[in-house]
Amino acid sequence: MAVPSEASEIKGVWLVTAKAYVLDHHGRAALERIASSVDPSFASAVLEPLPSHWYPEALLQQSLRGMKRAIGRDSDDGLLRVIEGCTEL
């Protein structure tokens, strides 16, 4: 059964992996900049994600936008490098 797009969710393990990448390659300050760029109700999920928790897809979208700005030099190529880096952990 397909899930309607407004109800789409992501598994927290993605956020855990992204957090590890950011901390390892860009530091705590970068993670905090990303957390401050998302809706305040999502900030704690960026800073302390739970791997088995399901989060709204909007959090993923906002996190990627924040990563692009904070560590991807606000470019599509920079964001692509960030995503690739997350997959290499």
MOLINZI-V38639 format. One record per residue. N is the residue number from 1. RES is the residue in three letters. OMEGA is omega in radians with two decimals (none if undefined). D_LAST is the distance of its C-alpha to the last C-alpha in Angstrom with 1 decimal. Layout:
n=N res=RES omega=OMEGA d_last=D_LAST
n=N res=RES omega=OMEGA d_last=D_LAST
//
This chain:
n=1 res=MET omega=-3.13 d_last=32.0
n=2 res=ALA omega=3.10 d_last=30.3
n=3 res=VAL omega=3.11 d_last=29.3
n=4 res=PRO omega=-3.05 d_last=31.0
n=5 res=SER omega=-3.12 d_last=28.8
n=6 res=GLU omega=-3.14 d_last=30.0
n=7 res=ALA omega=-3.10 d_last=28.7
n=8 res=SER omega=-3.13 d_last=25.2
n=9 res=GLU omega=3.07 d_last=22.5
n=10 res=ILE omega=3.11 d_last=18.7
n=11 res=LYS omega=-3.10 d_last=17.0
n=12 res=GLY omega=-3.13 d_last=15.6
n=13 res=VAL omega=3.09 d_last=12.3
n=14 res=TRP omega=-3.14 d_last=11.4
n=15 res=LEU omega=3.10 d_last=12.7
n=16 res=VAL omega=3.13 d_last=10.9
n=17 res=THR omega=3.13 d_last=7.4
n=18 res=ALA omega=3.11 d_last=9.2
n=19 res=LYS omega=3.14 d_last=10.9
n=20 res=ALA omega=3.12 d_last=8.2
n=21 res=TYR omega=-3.11 d_last=7.1
n=22 res=VAL omega=-3.14 d_last=10.9
n=23 res=LEU omega=-3.10 d_last=11.9
n=24 res=ASP omega=-3.01 d_last=9.9
n=25 res=HIS omega=-3.04 d_last=11.0
n=26 res=HIS omega=3.05 d_last=14.1
n=27 res=GLY omega=-3.09 d_last=15.5
n=28 res=ARG omega=-3.12 d_last=17.4
n=29 res=ALA omega=3.11 d_last=20.0
n=30 res=ALA omega=3.11 d_last=17.8
n=31 res=LEU omega=3.14 d_last=16.6
n=32 res=GLU omega=3.07 d_last=20.3
n=33 res=ARG omega=3.11 d_last=21.4
n=34 res=ILE omega=3.14 d_last=19.2
n=35 res=ALA omega=-3.14 d_last=20.7
n=36 res=SER omega=-3.12 d_last=24.1
n=37 res=SER omega=3.14 d_last=23.8
n=38 res=VAL omega=3.06 d_last=23.6
n=39 res=ASP omega=-3.11 d_last=26.6
n=40 res=PRO omega=3.13 d_last=27.5
n=41 res=SER omega=3.13 d_last=27.3
n=42 res=PHE omega=-3.00 d_last=23.5
n=43 res=ALA omega=-3.11 d_last=22.7
n=44 res=SER omega=3.11 d_last=22.2
n=45 res=ALA omega=3.07 d_last=19.6
n=46 res=VAL omega=-3.07 d_last=17.5
n=47 res=LEU omega=-3.09 d_last=18.1
n=48 res=GLU omega=-3.12 d_last=17.9
n=49 res=PRO omega=3.07 d_last=16.6
n=50 res=LEU omega=-3.02 d_last=17.5
n=51 res=PRO omega=-3.08 d_last=15.1
n=52 res=SER omega=-3.11 d_last=18.2
n=53 res=HIS omega=3.04 d_last=20.2
n=54 res=TRP omega=-3.12 d_last=21.1
n=55 res=TYR omega=3.11 d_last=21.3
n=56 res=PRO omega=3.12 d_last=23.5
n=57 res=GLU omega=3.11 d_last=22.1
n=58 res=ALA omega=3.10 d_last=23.7
n=59 res=LEU omega=3.10 d_last=21.1
n=60 res=LEU omega=-3.14 d_last=18.3
n=61 res=GLN omega=-3.14 d_last=20.7
n=62 res=GLN omega=3.12 d_last=21.6
n=63 res=SER omega=3.11 d_last=18.1
n=64 res=LEU omega=3.09 d_last=17.2
n=65 res=ARG omega=3.12 d_last=20.6
n=66 res=GLY omega=3.10 d_last=19.9
n=67 res=MET omega=3.12 d_last=16.6
n=68 res=LYS omega=-3.10 d_last=18.5
n=69 res=ARG omega=-3.00 d_last=21.3
n=70 res=ALA omega=-3.06 d_last=19.6
n=71 res=ILE omega=-3.12 d_last=16.9
n=72 res=GLY omega=3.13 d_last=17.4
n=73 res=ARG omega=3.09 d_last=21.0
n=74 res=ASP omega=3.11 d_last=22.5
n=75 res=SER omega=3.10 d_last=22.0
n=76 res=ASP omega=3.11 d_last=20.8
n=77 res=ASP omega=3.11 d_last=19.2
n=78 res=GLY omega=3.11 d_last=17.4
n=79 res=LEU omega=3.10 d_last=16.1
n=80 res=LEU omega=3.10 d_last=15.0
n=81 res=ARG omega=3.10 d_last=12.9
n=82 res=VAL omega=-3.14 d_last=11.4
n=83 res=ILE omega=3.10 d_last=10.7
n=84 res=GLU omega=3.11 d_last=9.4
n=85 res=GLY omega=3.12 d_last=7.0
n=86 res=CYS omega=-3.10 d_last=5.9
n=87 res=THR omega=-3.11 d_last=5.7
n=88 res=GLU omega=-3.13 d_last=3.8
n=89 res=LEU omega=none d_last=0.0
//
